Amino acid sequence: MVYSPTEDTVIIMTFDYGHEVPNSERIDLGSVKLCMKAWIYEWVVVLAYSNSAQWKLVVTLLGAFLIWLLGEAALSDFEFPGVLAPMAEPIRGMFEGRFNGLTLAFLLPGLVAVGRQLRRDRERLLGI
């Protein structure tokens, strides 16, 4: 049997298994919502069983964080002496923009690769 969620299906998360309820029967405890749409639950389950997607996600997030951290460390003591001191702030902003662009250039293709891996593993695990 192949599971195919519909838009009005909601999965209530429990520690062992979830069960389906219609949207009208959502359980809401103040700010804590116990319900997720079925497609979110499906992707969380696929991510839980996909080691390669987990590794790609960790490497992508860690690499982007390290690039950002390198930029912050490199620009933390960026100063010009004497008369050139007023020029330091605009140049620093320019370099910060470059490091932010480099971080995004590393992060976005990595997240695309994670998404592709999740889609392949979803087809493999769920038969969809």
Secondary structure, DSSP 8 states (H G I E B T S, - for coil): ------TTEEEE--SS--EEEEGGG--EETTEE-EEEHHHHHHHHHHHH-HHHHHHHHHHHHHHHHHHHHHHHHHTT----GGGGGGHHHHHHHHHHHHHHHHHHHHHHHHHHHHHHHHHHHHHHH--
